[in-house]
Amino acid sequence: MNVQSATAGWLAHPDDRPGSHGRRGAAKNADDRRDPGPDGDRRRRPWPVADGRRGPLPTIDERRAPGSRTDGRRSPVTGPDGRRGPVTGPDGRPVAQAPVPAEGTDAEHELVDDAEAEEVESKPLILHPGDRGSEVVKLQRRLHAGRYYFGPVNGRYDEQTKFAVWALQKSRRMPVKGAVGPKEWSALERPLRRRPMVEGAPADRVEVNLGAQLLTVYRDRRPVLFAHISSGAQIPYCRNGHCGNAVTPTGDFRVYRRAPGWTTGPLGSMYNSLYIVGGIALHGSTKVPLRPASHGCVRLPMTTSKRLYQIVQIGEPVYVRGKIR
């Protein structure tokens, strides 16, 4: 019997004759029906059908039945509502599945990120001198809107920003410190309500509170500038042949002289001076500590003194009240 004619009904390829070397170099027989693999013959081969015969391979356009898999197990089937049904095992019972994350996402990473975001939101934002960044920019803008800060919005929590924070804390009767926490942020959101230090005073004036070490400028009875200050140290002094008591006098005064820029006298240098009585002036200084430290003048931060000099003119009423605590 002709071998080729006897085997023509099931051979997959003319080269796959018994005893012949196929394209893979190995002999083929009726029981060797393994998948040629990725490196095998890429030409179309017959495909087994239900009656045992081989038919043509399905084309790309021929779709498999819903839920069918090449390994014999059922795949999740998408119903009319778009939801995926359960996976069934060999016995027909549903098999439990873990939630499948959305395509292109990492579920574990997302959960960690959400937890971290919630933790960050729950923690109050606290800033300290020396900090930098967008949150410091936000702080400087809020301080400027509240009339506490008049320096550049540069995102650096520098000394001038710290002085503005001190002024905020003093005006709200908070503990004076450099850190900015929830109370400070909340205070910047609320308008300041306080009684004037001097009843019946003119609508435009300057008030100096020695007890709080705080200067306030009013325009039309509304505060437009708050400044941390350092007044007289209230101790005797002698410097460059000048002796006296470092006391800032209290009373009702008026600005009688203005001296722009830096001026130097026997007791030191002053910036943008506004004289109110004798040699006592409101002026800018590079040293404005958290305690009374001057020879009697009222020291202000440099950036604030620039703004003060712009809005206060000769003849402006200046009220100095209070006692050093």
C-alpha positions in Angstrom: 0.0 0.0 0.0 1.2 3.4 -0.8 2.2 5.1 2.4 1.5 8.5 1.2 -2.1 7.7 0.0 -2.8 5.9 3.3 -1.8 8.8 5.4 -3.2 11.6 3.3 -6.3 11.9 5.4 -4.5 13.0 8.5 -1.1 14.4 7.6 -0.8 18.1 8.5 1.8 18.8 5.8 3.5 17.0 2.9 6.8 17.1 4.7 5.3 15.5 7.8 5.5 11.9 6.4 6.5 9.1 8.6 10.2 8.7 8.5 10.7 12.1 6.9 12.3 15.1 8.4 9.8 18.0 8.8 10.7 21.6 8.9 11.7 21.2 12.6 14.1 18.4 11.7 12.3 15.6 13.7 10.3 12.7 12.4 6.5 13.0 12.6 4.0 10.3 13.3 0.3 10.1 14.0 0.8 10.5 17.8 3.1 13.5 17.6 0.6 16.3 17.5 2.3 18.8 19.8 2.2 22.5 19.0 5.2 23.4 16.8 5.8 26.4 19.2 6.8 29.9 18.3 9.8 28.7 16.2 7.8 26.1 14.3 6.3 26.2 10.9 4.2 29.4 10.5 2.2 28.0 7.5 -1.4 27.2 8.0 -2.0 23.7 9.4 -5.2 21.7 9.8 -7.2 22.3 13.0 -8.9 19.4 14.8 -12.7 19.5 14.8 -15.4 17.6 16.7 -15.5 14.5 14.5 -11.8 13.9 14.8 -10.9 15.3 11.4 -8.8 18.3 10.9 -10.2 21.5 9.4 -8.7 24.9 8.6 -7.3 27.2 11.3 -9.7 29.8 12.5 -9.0 33.3 11.1 -8.6 36.5 13.2 -12.1 37.5 12.3 -13.6 34.3 13.8 -14.4 35.0 17.4 -14.5 32.3 20.1 -17.7 31.7 22.1 -18.0 33.9 25.2 -16.3 32.3 28.2 -14.2 29.8 26.1 -10.5 29.4 26.7 -7.8 27.4 25.0 -7.0 25.6 28.3 -10.5 24.3 28.8 -11.5 26.5 31.7 -14.2 29.1 31.5 -13.2 32.8 31.5 -15.2 35.6 33.0 -18.1 36.5 30.7 -19.2 40.1 30.2 -23.0 40.4 30.4 -25.3 42.9 28.8 -24.7 45.4 31.6 -21.0 45.3 31.1 -20.2 43.4 34.3 -18.0 40.3 34.4 -19.6 37.1 35.6 -17.9 34.6 38.0 -15.3 32.1 36.9 -16.4 28.5 37.3 -14.2 25.5 38.1 -14.3 21.9 36.7 -17.3 21.1 38.9 -19.3 24.1 37.6 -19.1 26.0 40.9 -18.0 29.7 41.0 -14.4 30.3 41.9 -13.6 33.3 44.2 -11.5 36.0 42.6 -9.6 38.9 44.0 -10.6 42.4 42.9 -8.9 43.2 39.6 -7.3 46.7 39.6 -8.0 49.0 36.7 -5.8 48.7 33.6 -2.6 50.6 33.9 -2.8 51.1 37.7 -1.1 49.6 40.7 -3.8 48.9 43.4 -1.3 48.6 46.2 0.5 51.8 45.2 -2.9 53.6 45.1 -3.8 52.4 48.5 -0.6 53.6 50.0 -0.8 56.9 48.3 -4.4 57.4 49.6 -3.3 56.6 53.2 -0.4 58.9 53.0 -2.6 61.7 51.5 -5.1 61.3 54.3 -2.3 61.4 56.9 -0.9 64.6 55.4 -4.2 66.3 55.4 -4.9 65.3 59.0 -1.6 66.8 60.2 -1.5 70.6 60.7 1.0 72.4 58.6 3.7 73.9 60.8 6.3 76.4 59.4 9.5 77.5 61.1 12.1 80.2 60.5 14.4 78.9 57.7 11.7 77.0 55.8 11.3 77.6 52.1 8.8 76.8 49.5 5.2 77.4 48.3 3.7 77.2 51.8 6.0 80.1 52.9 4.8 82.0 49.8 1.2 81.4 51.0 2.1 82.5 54.5 3.8 85.7 53.3 0.8 86.6 51.1 -1.6 86.0 54.0 0.6 88.2 56.3 0.7 90.9 53.7 -3.1 90.8 53.3 -3.4 91.1 57.1 -1.1 94.2 57.1 1.7 92.4 59.0 4.2 91.9 56.3 5.6 94.4 53.8 8.6 92.6 52.4 9.1 90.6 49.2 7.0 87.4 48.7 10.0 85.2 48.0 9.1 81.9 49.7 11.8 82.2 52.3 10.9 82.3 56.0 13.5 84.9 56.8 13.9 87.3 59.7 11.5 89.9 58.3 8.8 87.2 57.9 9.5 86.1 61.5 8.9 89.7 62.7 5.6 89.7 60.8 4.6 86.5 62.5 5.4 88.0 65.9 3.2 91.0 65.1 0.4 88.6 64.2 0.7 86.7 67.4 0.9 89.9 69.5 -2.1 91.4 67.9 -4.1 88.2 68.6 -2.7 87.8 72.1 -1.0 84.5 71.3 2.2 83.1 72.7 5.0 84.8 70.7 7.1 82.3 68.9 8.5 81.7 65.4 6.5 78.6 64.6 3.3 79.0 62.5 0.7 76.4 63.3 -3.0 75.9 63.1 -3.9 78.8 65.4 -1.8 81.2 63.3 -3.4 80.0 60.0 -6.8 80.3 61.5 -6.1 83.8 62.8 -5.1 84.9 59.3 -8.5 83.8 58.0 -10.4 85.9 60.6 -10.7 89.7 60.7 -9.2 91.3 63.8 -11.7 92.8 66.2 -10.2 94.9 68.9 -11.0 98.1 70.8 -8.8 101.1 70.1 -6.2 101.8 72.7 -7.2 105.5 72.9 -11.0 106.3 72.9 -12.0 109.3 70.9 -8.7 109.4 69.0 -8.5 110.7 65.4 -9.4 108.3 62.7 -5.8 108.5 61.3 -3.2 107.9 64.0 -0.3 105.8 65.3 -0.6 103.7 68.5 2.3 102.3 70.4 1.5 99.7 73.0 4.5 99.2 75.2 3.0 96.4 77.2 2.4 94.3 74.0 5.5 95.8 72.2 3.2 96.4 69.2 2.7 99.4 66.9 -0.5 99.9 65.0 -1.3 102.5 62.3 -5.0 103.4 61.7 -6.5 104.9 58.6 -10.2 105.9 58.8 -10.3 104.1 62.1 -9.2 100.8 60.6 -5.8 99.2 61.2 -3.6 99.2 58.1 -0.2 98.3 59.6 0.9 96.1 62.5 4.5 96.0 63.6 6.5 94.2 66.2 8.7 96.7 68.0 11.5 97.0 70.6 11.2 100.0 72.8 13.4 101.4 75.6 15.2 98.8 77.8 14.4 100.9 80.9 17.9 100.7 82.3 20.6 103.4 82.8 23.1 103.7 80.0 26.3 105.7 79.1 27.5 105.6 75.5 29.9 107.9 73.7 29.7 110.4 76.6 25.9 110.4 76.6 24.2 109.0 79.7 20.6 108.6 80.5 17.8 106.1 81.1 16.6 103.9 78.3 13.0 104.8 78.6 10.3 105.3 75.9 8.1 108.1 77.2 4.3 107.6 77.2 1.9 110.3 76.2 0.3 112.0 73.2 2.7 113.2 70.6 2.9 114.2 66.9 5.5 113.6 64.3 7.5 116.8 64.1 10.4 115.7 61.9 11.2 113.1 59.2 14.7 111.8 58.3 14.8 109.5 55.3 17.3 106.7 54.9 20.2 106.0 57.4 21.2 108.6 59.9 23.9 108.1 62.5 24.0 109.7 65.9 25.9 109.3 69.2 23.6 106.3 70.2 23.8 104.5 66.9 22.2 104.3 63.4 18.5 104.7 62.6 16.6 104.2 59.3 13.7 106.3 58.1 13.3 108.1 61.4 10.0 109.7 62.5 10.7 112.0 65.5 7.9 112.4 68.0 9.7 114.1 71.0 13.3 115.3 71.5 15.6 112.6 70.1 13.0 109.8 70.4 11.8 108.5 67.1 10.0 105.6 65.4 12.7 104.1 63.1 13.8 101.0 61.3 16.7 98.9 62.7 18.5 95.7 61.9 18.2 94.6 65.5 14.6 94.3 66.8 14.7 91.6 69.5 11.8 90.1 71.3 12.6 92.3 74.4 12.8 96.1 74.9 16.4 96.9 73.9 16.6 100.4 72.6 17.9 103.6 74.3 14.3 105.0 74.2 13.4 105.0 70.5 10.8 102.6 69.0 12.6 100.2 66.7 10.8 98.5 63.9 11.7 95.8 61.3 13.4 97.3 58.2 10.7 96.3 55.7 7.9 97.6 57.9 9.7 100.9 58.6 9.7 101.6 54.9 6.0 101.3 54.7 5.5 103.3 57.9 7.6 106.1 56.5 5.5 106.1 53.3 2.1 106.6 55.1 3.0 108.7 58.2 3.6 112.4 57.6 4.5 115.3 59.8 1.7 116.2 62.2 0.5 112.6 62.5 -0.8 111.9 66.0 1.2 109.3 67.9 -0.2 107.8 71.2 2.2 105.8 73.4 0.6 103.8 76.2 1.3 100.9 78.5 4.1 99.6 80.8 6.9 97.2 80.1 6.0 93.8 81.7 
